[in-house]
């Protein structure tokens, strides 16, 4: 089991949590982004830099993903592709995307896109707070405990 991070949009506090977990749980964490980022020295943390472009990082994650891997992303279409390939997706706010909820979440996303395209101001997501960071850490811990067997 590996953890893939859609790193361009991932909040720094979430990346820091992932860095700590990588060493503690001895699980490979790979950040995928279209620019270089600071990552701590660790044999469990990797960085993949992809060219700039629409969905290039997403496509690279899906290409490299194995069934059972975890992907950290707030990108709902990417989460859907991950699930279709047998992976698991977790957003930085601690919401786990599953086969049971991804279609409804995609439908809501599309509805909100339609509303914005018609001129309705829907606002953006609230700032990432302590409760969301804790929810993320809890979901991550549960996933690793259930699915990761250190070598």
MDTraj code that builds the backbone (N, CA, C; nanometers):
import mdtraj as md
import numpy as np

residues = "UNK UNK UNK UNK UNK UNK UNK UNK UNK UNK UNK UNK UNK UNK UNK UNK UNK UNK UNK UNK UNK UNK UNK UNK UNK UNK UNK UNK UNK UNK UNK UNK UNK UNK UNK UNK UNK UNK UNK UNK UNK UNK UNK UNK UNK UNK UNK UNK UNK UNK UNK UNK UNK UNK UNK UNK UNK UNK UNK UNK UNK UNK UNK UNK UNK UNK UNK UNK UNK UNK UNK UNK UNK UNK UNK UNK UNK UNK UNK UNK UNK UNK UNK UNK UNK UNK UNK UNK UNK UNK UNK UNK UNK UNK UNK UNK UNK UNK UNK UNK UNK UNK UNK UNK UNK UNK UNK UNK UNK UNK UNK UNK UNK UNK UNK UNK UNK UNK UNK UNK UNK UNK UNK UNK UNK UNK UNK UNK UNK UNK UNK UNK UNK UNK UNK UNK UNK UNK UNK UNK UNK UNK UNK UNK UNK UNK UNK UNK UNK UNK UNK".split()
xyz = np.array([
    [0.0833, -0.1170, 0.0000],
    [0.0000, 0.0000, 0.0000],
    [0.0884, 0.1243, 0.0000],
    [0.0537, 0.2184, -0.0869],
    [0.1246, 0.3463, -0.0963],
    [0.0233, 0.4587, -0.0812],
    [0.0751, 0.5753, -0.0464],
    [-0.0075, 0.6954, -0.0397],
    [0.0405, 0.7908, -0.1482],
    [-0.0529, 0.8359, -0.2314],
    [-0.0257, 0.9324, -0.3374],
    [-0.0926, 1.0627, -0.2986],
    [-0.0238, 1.1750, -0.3221],
    [-0.0765, 1.3052, -0.2836],
    [-0.0876, 1.3942, -0.4062],
    [-0.2084, 1.4427, -0.4322],
    [-0.2317, 1.5446, -0.5343],
    [-0.1813, 1.6741, -0.4719],
    [-0.0503, 1.6967, -0.4843],
    [0.0199, 1.7903, -0.3965],
    [0.0038, 1.9374, -0.4323],
    [-0.0298, 1.9711, -0.5557],
    [-0.0404, 2.1124, -0.5921],
    [-0.1436, 2.1851, -0.5065],
    [-0.2547, 2.1200, -0.4764],
    [-0.3617, 2.1857, -0.4008],
    [-0.3717, 2.1374, -0.2569],
    [-0.2850, 2.0504, -0.2156],
    [-0.2911, 1.9956, -0.0800],
    [-0.2362, 2.0976, 0.0207],
    [-0.3127, 2.1285, 0.1244],
    [-0.2648, 2.2247, 0.2246],
    [-0.1358, 2.1774, 0.2928],
    [-0.0501, 2.2720, 0.3259],
    [0.0785, 2.2403, 0.3889],
    [0.0628, 2.1632, 0.5185],
    [-0.0379, 2.1972, 0.5986],
    [-0.0558, 2.1263, 0.7265],
    [-0.0893, 1.9787, 0.7035],
    [-0.1571, 1.9491, 0.5960],
    [-0.1898, 1.8098, 0.5634],
    [-0.0640, 1.7375, 0.5158],
    [0.0166, 1.8048, 0.4337],
    [0.1430, 1.7441, 0.3899],
    [0.2328, 1.7159, 0.5100],
    [0.2382, 1.8071, 0.6053],
    [0.3196, 1.7857, 0.7256],
    [0.2715, 1.6624, 0.8028],
    [0.1416, 1.6458, 0.8132],
    [0.0861, 1.5262, 0.8784],
    [0.1297, 1.4012, 0.8041],
    [0.1232, 1.4046, 0.6721],
    [0.1632, 1.2892, 0.5907],
    [0.3120, 1.2584, 0.6062],
    [0.3947, 1.3613, 0.6160],
    [0.5388, 1.3403, 0.6337],
    [0.5664, 1.2670, 0.7653],
    [0.4975, 1.3092, 0.8717],
    [0.5167, 1.2426, 1.0016],
    [0.4694, 1.0967, 0.9961],
    [0.3569, 1.0742, 0.9323],
    [0.3010, 0.9385, 0.9227],
    [0.3906, 0.8483, 0.8392],
    [0.4496, 0.9015, 0.7333],
    [0.5355, 0.8206, 0.6458],
    [0.6459, 0.7535, 0.7254],
    [0.7156, 0.8298, 0.8073],
    [0.8253, 0.7739, 0.8860],
    [0.7752, 0.6870, 1.0008],
    [0.6710, 0.7318, 1.0674],
    [0.6198, 0.6557, 1.1820],
    [0.5656, 0.5188, 1.1390],
    [0.4869, 0.5157, 1.0312],
    [0.4229, 0.3916, 0.9865],
    [0.5063, 0.3167, 0.8824],
    [0.6152, 0.3808, 0.8373],
    [0.6997, 0.3216, 0.7326],
    [0.6166, 0.2893, 0.6077],
    [0.5444, 0.3909, 0.5624],
    [0.4620, 0.3795, 0.4425],
    [0.5116, 0.4824, 0.3405],
    [0.5177, 0.4412, 0.2147],
    [0.5655, 0.5304, 0.1097],
    [0.4598, 0.6355, 0.0774],
    [0.5019, 0.7623, 0.0837],
    [0.4176, 0.8763, 0.0491],
    [0.4829, 0.9451, -0.0698],
    [0.4083, 0.9572, -0.1799],
    [0.4610, 1.0211, -0.2998],
    [0.3764, 1.1433, -0.3333],
    [0.4409, 1.2591, -0.3371],
    [0.3744, 1.3821, -0.3772],
    [0.3884, 1.3971, -0.5279],
    [0.2793, 1.4284, -0.5948],
    [0.2801, 1.4502, -0.7388],
    [0.2344, 1.5940, -0.7627],
    [0.3203, 1.6719, -0.8312],
    [0.2910, 1.8134, -0.8538],
    [0.3609, 1.8605, -0.9808],
    [0.3216, 1.9798, -1.0265],
    [0.3858, 2.0336, -1.1470],
    [0.4977, 2.1313, -1.1130],
    [0.5395, 2.1339, -0.9873],
    [0.6551, 2.2135, -0.9468],
    [0.7189, 2.1486, -0.8245],
    [0.8421, 2.1809, -0.8024],
    [0.9162, 2.1229, -0.6903],
    [0.8639, 2.1765, -0.5576],
    [0.8668, 2.0918, -0.4575],
    [0.8242, 2.1295, -0.3224],
    [0.9285, 2.0816, -0.2239],
    [0.9316, 2.1473, -0.1104],
    [1.0216, 2.1048, -0.0039],
    [0.9635, 1.9804, 0.0622],
    [1.0443, 1.8761, 0.0650],
    [1.0050, 1.7549, 0.1366],
    [1.1202, 1.7169, 0.2291],
    [1.0885, 1.6671, 0.3463],
    [1.1955, 1.6301, 0.4387],
    [1.2711, 1.5079, 0.3884],
    [1.3958, 1.4949, 0.4270],
    [1.4705, 1.3762, 0.3860],
    [1.4136, 1.2522, 0.4552],
    [1.3750, 1.1561, 0.3755],
    [1.3183, 1.0321, 0.4282],
    [1.3166, 0.9300, 0.3163],
    [1.3450, 0.8064, 0.3496],
    [1.3372, 0.7020, 0.2466],
    [1.1930, 0.6685, 0.2126],
    [1.0974, 0.7211, 0.2900],
    [0.9554, 0.6919, 0.2671],
    [0.8823, 0.8032, 0.1936],
    [0.9485, 0.9172, 0.1688],
    [0.8830, 1.0305, 0.1039],
    [0.9485, 1.0573, -0.0300],
    [0.8651, 1.0621, -0.1346],
    [0.9139, 1.0843, -0.2702],
    [0.8378, 1.2007, -0.3338],
    [0.8994, 1.2567, -0.4359],
    [0.8389, 1.3671, -0.5097],
    [0.8443, 1.3348, -0.6575],
    [0.7324, 1.3460, -0.7258],
    [0.7252, 1.3292, -0.8713],
    [0.6805, 1.4626, -0.9292],
    [0.7622, 1.5177, -1.0172],
    [0.7284, 1.6443, -1.0818],
    [0.6827, 1.6142, -1.2236],
    [0.5644, 1.6642, -1.2575],
    [0.5067, 1.6433, -1.3896],
    [0.5013, 1.7777, -1.4625],
    [0.4887, 1.7747, -1.5953],
    [0.4753, 1.9013, -1.6689],
    [0.3463, 1.9736, -1.6293],
    [0.3452, 2.1057, -1.6477],
    [0.2236, 2.1829, -1.6231],
    [0.1191, 2.1440, -1.7259],
    [-0.0042, 2.1558, -1.6877],
    [-0.1136, 2.1259, -1.7789],
    [-0.2335, 2.0722, -1.7039],
    [-0.3472, 2.0815, -1.7692],
    [-0.4734, 2.0404, -1.7090],
    [-0.4730, 1.8903, -1.6813],
    [-0.4914, 1.8523, -1.5559],
    [-0.5022, 1.7130, -1.5112],
    [-0.3776, 1.6274, -1.5320],
    [-0.2622, 1.6875, -1.5586],
    [-0.1398, 1.6093, -1.5805],
    [-0.1020, 1.5335, -1.4530],
    [-0.1066, 1.6016, -1.3390],
    [-0.0741, 1.5342, -1.2122],
    [-0.1768, 1.4258, -1.1819],
    [-0.3039, 1.4552, -1.2053],
    [-0.4092, 1.3561, -1.1814],
    [-0.3860, 1.2315, -1.2656],
    [-0.3565, 1.2518, -1.3932],
    [-0.3337, 1.1386, -1.4838],
    [-0.2136, 1.0552, -1.4387],
    [-0.1099, 1.1211, -1.3883],
    [0.0088, 1.0500, -1.3423],
    [-0.0222, 0.9656, -1.2185],
    [-0.1008, 1.0203, -1.1283],
    [-0.1410, 0.9450, -1.0093],
    [-0.2199, 0.8214, -1.0499],
    [-0.3181, 0.8368, -1.1367],
    [-0.4013, 0.7236, -1.1799],
    [-0.3158, 0.6189, -1.2511],
    [-0.2195, 0.6634, -1.3310],
    [-0.1322, 0.5711, -1.4028],
    [-0.0496, 0.4865, -1.3069],
    [0.0017, 0.5466, -1.2005],
    [0.0917, 0.4776, -1.1078],
    [0.0192, 0.4028, -0.9952],
    [-0.1046, 0.4351, -0.9745],
    [-0.1840, 0.3813, -0.8644],
    [-0.2066, 0.2307, -0.8778],
    [-0.1929, 0.1601, -0.7663],
    [-0.2299, 0.0188, -0.7587],
    [-0.3547, 0.0061, -0.6733],
    [-0.4330, -0.0976, -0.6971],
    [-0.5508, -0.1232, -0.6150],
    [-0.5077, -0.1295, -0.4692],
    [-0.5848, -0.0668, -0.3833],
    [-0.5532, -0.0648, -0.2413],
    [-0.4722, 0.0552, -0.1965],
    [-0.4169, 0.1324, -0.2906],
    [-0.3428, 0.2530, -0.2553],
    [-0.4398, 0.3626, -0.2104],
    [-0.3866, 0.4574, -0.1350],
    [-0.4638, 0.5711, -0.0871],
    [-0.4187, 0.6961, -0.1613],
    [-0.5152, 0.7770, -0.2063],
    [-0.4847, 0.9032, -0.2735],
    [-0.5453, 1.0162, -0.1913],
    [-0.4637, 1.1167, -0.1633],
    [-0.5084, 1.2354, -0.0906],
    [-0.5392, 1.3423, -0.1942],
    [-0.6663, 1.3793, -0.2046],
    [-0.7077, 1.4779, -0.3037],
    [-0.8419, 1.5398, -0.2669],
    [-0.8598, 1.6650, -0.3060],
    [-0.9896, 1.7305, -0.2965],
    [-1.0570, 1.7319, -0.4336],
    [-0.9898, 1.6769, -0.5345],
    [-1.0386, 1.6734, -0.6723],
    [-1.1359, 1.5559, -0.6868],
    [-1.2637, 1.5864, -0.6972],
    [-1.3657, 1.4812, -0.6979],
    [-1.3578, 1.3933, -0.8228],
    [-1.3374, 1.4480, -0.9433],
    [-1.3207, 1.3584, -1.0584],
    [-1.2001, 1.2649, -1.0435],
    [-1.0898, 1.3146, -0.9867],
    [-0.9748, 1.2280, -0.9616],
    [-1.0133, 1.1197, -0.8614],
    [-1.0834, 1.1565, -0.7558],
    [-1.1268, 1.0581, -0.6560],
    [-1.2105, 0.9479, -0.7219],
    [-1.2957, 0.9854, -0.8141],
    [-1.3789, 0.8873, -0.8842],
    [-1.2933, 0.7906, -0.9661],
    [-1.1930, 0.8445, -1.0348],
    [-1.1022, 0.7585, -1.1122],
    [-1.0239, 0.6640, -1.0218],
    [-0.9821, 0.7145, -0.9062],
    [-0.9091, 0.6328, -0.8091],
    [-0.9956, 0.5154, -0.7640],
    [-1.1197, 0.5444, -0.7308],
    [-1.2121, 0.4401, -0.6857],
    [-1.2363, 0.3393, -0.7972],
    [-1.2526, 0.3875, -0.9206],
    [-1.2735, 0.2976, -1.0349],
    [-1.1558, 0.2025, -1.0534],
    [-1.0368, 0.2468, -1.0145],
    [-0.9173, 0.1641, -1.0310],
    [-0.8884, 0.0773, -0.9078],
    [-0.9739, 0.0844, -0.8074],
    [-0.9567, 0.0005, -0.6895],
    [-0.8830, 0.0665, -0.5754],
    [-0.8563, 0.1960, -0.5880],
    [-0.7907, 0.2691, -0.4803],
    [-0.8921, 0.3315, -0.3868],
    [-0.8402, 0.4040, -0.2903],
    [-0.9229, 0.4744, -0.1924],
    [-0.8810, 0.6207, -0.1964],
    [-0.9783, 0.7112, -0.1859],
    [-0.9484, 0.8544, -0.1890],
    [-0.9958, 0.9211, -0.0604],
    [-0.9115, 1.0095, -0.0096],
    [-0.9403, 1.0841, 0.1133],
    [-0.9124, 1.2304, 0.0869],
    [-1.0084, 1.3175, 0.1189],
    [-0.9804, 1.4593, 0.0968],
    [-0.9166, 1.5201, 0.2209],
    [-0.8514, 1.6357, 0.2058],
    [-0.7792, 1.6963, 0.3178],
    [-0.8665, 1.7363, 0.4365],
    [-0.9975, 1.7331, 0.4203],
    [-1.0887, 1.7654, 0.5298],
    [-1.1334, 1.6403, 0.6056],
    [-1.0833, 1.5236, 0.5614],
    [-1.1139, 1.4005, 0.6330],
    [-1.2306, 1.3218, 0.5767],
    [-1.2841, 1.3635, 0.4623],
    [-1.3950, 1.2896, 0.4014],
    [-1.3395, 1.1785, 0.3134],
    [-1.3822, 1.0578, 0.3407],
    [-1.3406, 0.9423, 0.2633],
    [-1.4366, 0.9254, 0.1464],
    [-1.3824, 0.9213, 0.0255],
    [-1.4648, 0.8965, -0.0926],
    [-1.4722, 0.7451, -0.1132],
    [-1.5925, 0.6941, -0.1314],
    [-1.6132, 0.5498, -0.1457],
    [-1.7013, 0.5209, -0.2658],
    [-1.7108, 0.3937, -0.3012],
    [-1.8026, 0.3534, -0.4084],
    [-1.9454, 0.3942, -0.3742],
    [-1.9773, 0.3953, -0.2458],
    [-2.1134, 0.4256, -0.2018],
    [-2.1475, 0.5745, -0.2098],
    [-2.0473, 0.6631, -0.1986],
    [-2.0816, 0.8060, -0.1960],
    [-2.0281, 0.8873, -0.3134],
    [-1.9404, 0.8324, -0.3943],
    [-1.8741, 0.9145, -0.4962],
    [-1.9698, 0.9657, -0.6038],
    [-2.0686, 0.8865, -0.6439],
    [-2.1615, 0.9327, -0.7487],
    [-2.2428, 1.0520, -0.6996],
    [-2.2907, 1.0468, -0.5757],
    [-2.3673, 1.1592, -0.5216],
    [-2.2792, 1.2839, -0.5095],
    [-2.1546, 1.2661, -0.4684],
    [-2.0625, 1.3796, -0.4552],
    [-2.0318, 1.4392, -0.5928],
    [-2.0119, 1.3534, -0.6931],
    [-1.9898, 1.4025, -0.8302],
    [-2.1120, 1.4790, -0.8806],
    [-2.2307, 1.4267, -0.8540],
    [-2.3537, 1.4941, -0.8980],
    [-2.3656, 1.6322, -0.8335],
    [-2.3356, 1.6418, -0.7047],
    [-2.3429, 1.7713, -0.6358],
    [-2.2385, 1.8676, -0.6932],
    [-2.1189, 1.8170, -0.7213],
    [-2.0145, 1.9005, -0.7808],
    [-2.0607, 1.9555, -0.9151],
    [-2.1168, 1.8690, -0.9988],
    [-2.1650, 1.9119, -1.1300],
    [-2.2784, 2.0133, -1.1176],
    [-2.3684, 1.9919, -1.0209],
    [-2.4777, 2.0851, -0.9976],
    [-2.4231, 2.2227, -0.9588],
    [-2.3252, 2.2241, -0.8684],
    [-2.2669, 2.3519, -0.8247],
    [-2.1924, 2.4195, -0.9400],
    [-2.1266, 2.3430, -1.0254],
    [-2.0617, 2.4002, -1.1445],
    [-2.1654, 2.4668, -1.2347],
    [-2.2780, 2.4009, -1.2525],
    [-2.3856, 2.4557, -1.3349],
    [-2.4387, 2.5856, -1.2741],
    [-2.4554, 2.5861, -1.1431],
    [-2.5036, 2.7065, -1.0752],
    [-2.4046, 2.8221, -1.0957],
    [-2.2760, 2.7946, -1.0776],
    [-2.1748, 2.9006, -1.0946],
    [-2.1723, 2.9498, -1.2399],
    [-2.1861, 2.8567, -1.3355],
    [-2.1844, 2.8944, -1.4770],
    [-2.3038, 2.9828, -1.5124],
    [-2.4128, 2.9691, -1.4378],
    [-2.5306, 3.0508, -1.4653],
    [-2.5289, 3.1835, -1.3890],
    [-2.4189, 3.2104, -1.3176],
    [-2.4033, 3.3392, -1.2514],
    [-2.4324, 3.3403, -1.1027],
    [-2.4704, 3.2273, -1.0472],
    [-2.4983, 3.2220, -0.9037],
    [-2.3663, 3.2154, -0.8282],
    [-2.3497, 3.3045, -0.7306],
    [-2.2277, 3.3049, -0.6487],
    [-2.2475, 3.2044, -0.5354],
    [-2.1695, 3.0985, -0.5376],
    [-2.1860, 2.9922, -0.4378],
    [-2.0830, 2.9989, -0.3262],
    [-1.9836, 3.0843, -0.3381],
    [-1.8787, 3.0927, -0.2362],
    [-1.7860, 2.9732, -0.2455],
    [-1.6789, 2.9790, -0.1745],
    [-1.5831, 2.8686, -0.1751],
    [-1.5890, 2.7930, -0.0440],
    [-1.5030, 2.6940, -0.0315],
    [-1.5015, 2.6187, 0.0933],
    [-1.4462, 2.7049, 0.2078],
    [-1.4894, 2.6724, 0.3271],
    [-1.4389, 2.7411, 0.4455],
    [-1.2910, 2.7076, 0.4634],
    [-1.2216, 2.7909, 0.5384],
    [-1.0809, 2.7635, 0.5675],
    [-1.0684, 2.6306, 0.6408],
    [-0.9560, 2.5637, 0.6181],
    [-0.9302, 2.4360, 0.6828],
    [-0.9047, 2.4610, 0.8314],
    [-0.9945, 2.4106, 0.9143],
    [-0.9842, 2.4342, 1.0573],
    [-0.9272, 2.3141, 1.1319],
    [-0.9145, 2.3314, 1.2623],
    [-0.8593, 2.2262, 1.3469],
    [-0.9450, 2.0996, 1.3413],
    [-1.0769, 2.1132, 1.3364],
    [-1.1623, 1.9936, 1.3342],
    [-1.1433, 1.9148, 1.2045],
    [-1.1236, 1.9840, 1.0927],
    [-1.0987, 1.9145, 0.9660],
    [-0.9613, 1.8477, 0.9664],
    [-0.8627, 1.9143, 1.0211],
    [-0.7290, 1.8534, 1.0300],
    [-0.7329, 1.7288, 1.1172],
    [-0.8083, 1.7334, 1.2264],
    [-0.8208, 1.6180, 1.3142],
    [-0.8971, 1.5063, 1.2447],
    [-1.0028, 1.5408, 1.1706],
    [-1.0796, 1.4397, 1.0972],
    [-0.9910, 1.3708, 0.9934],
    [-0.9066, 1.4497, 0.9259],
    [-0.8135, 1.3918, 0.8285],
    [-0.7180, 1.2947, 0.8969],
    [-0.6559, 1.3395, 1.0059],
    [-0.5592, 1.2557, 1.0769],
    [-0.6249, 1.1265, 1.1271],
    [-0.7474, 1.1371, 1.1759],
    [-0.8185, 1.0180, 1.2248],
    [-0.8473, 0.9196, 1.1119],
    [-0.8971, 0.9697, 0.9989],
    [-0.9265, 0.8815, 0.8847],
    [-0.7981, 0.8168, 0.8327],
    [-0.6916, 0.8951, 0.8241],
    [-0.5631, 0.8440, 0.7773],
    [-0.5135, 0.7335, 0.8697],
    [-0.5211, 0.7573, 0.9988],
    [-0.4766, 0.6580, 1.0964],
    [-0.5587, 0.5295, 1.0855],
    [-0.6907, 0.5431, 1.0737],
    [-0.7763, 0.4238, 1.0585],
    [-0.7415, 0.3454, 0.9324],
    [-0.7180, 0.4169, 0.8229],
    [-0.6856, 0.3501, 0.6969],
    [-0.5539, 0.2746, 0.7082],
    [-0.4522, 0.3399, 0.7618],
    [-0.3206, 0.2767, 0.7737],
    [-0.3264, 0.1565, 0.8670],
    [-0.3960, 0.1714, 0.9788],
    [-0.4092, 0.0600, 1.0735],
    [-0.4751, -0.0607, 1.0074],
    [-0.5741, -0.0363, 0.9255],
    [-0.6496, -0.1450, 0.8623],
    [-0.5783, -0.2055, 0.7421],
    [-0.5061, -0.1235, 0.6638],
    [-0.4570, -0.1700, 0.5339],
    [-0.3066, -0.1845, 0.5191],
    [-0.2282, -0.1267, 0.6082],
    [-0.0831, -0.1263, 0.5879],
    [-0.0146, -0.2313, 0.6747],
    [0.0644, -0.3117, 0.6095],
    [0.1459, -0.4123, 0.6792],
    [0.2926, -0.3779, 0.6525],
    [0.3613, -0.3153, 0.7508],
    [0.5006, -0.2763, 0.7281],
    [0.5881, -0.3975, 0.6941],
    [0.6868, -0.3722, 0.6082],
    [0.7773, -0.4792, 0.5663],
    [0.8689, -0.5216, 0.6779],
])
top = md.Topology()
chain = top.add_chain()
for i, resn in enumerate(residues, 1):
    res = top.add_residue(resn, chain, resSeq=i)
    for name in ("N", "CA", "C"):
        top.add_atom(name, md.element.get_by_symbol(name[0]), res)
traj = md.Trajectory(xyz[None], top)
